[in-house]
Amino acid sequence: MAASNNFYDLYRHGSLGVTLTDALDDLIGDERIDPQLAMKVLTQFDRVVAETLQEKVKARLTFKGSLDTYRFCDEVWTFLIRNVTFKMDNNSSTVVADKVKIVSCSAKRNDDK
């Protein structure tokens, strides 16, 4: 699940990461870039997204729901929560979801220790 250079590849599975991967696949298919360059781009994407979220996002929220399942494997926690209500600390509005998956990874990778 992890990318090289000590950053997780979790954000590749979001809409922005999937779109980037599709564009890189098209460029590789058209022989406009090498697969090695595409991997460097994805590794850079992993690093920049993780660092940007850590440095720039200061918002906090609280949530309440029913814990359906959880697991801990390879230093990664995964929680599946049902009937979730999210509330931003600075806003009175709420967001409700039937089901939410939360993945929590250690700030330091195993190979960093």
Secondary structure, DSSP 8 states (H G I E B T S, - for coil): -B-STT-B-GGGGSHHHHHHHHHHHHHHHTTSS-HHHHHHHHHHHHHHHHHHHHHH----EEEEEEEEEEEEETTEEEEEEEEEEEEETT---EEEEEEEEEEEE-SS-GGG-
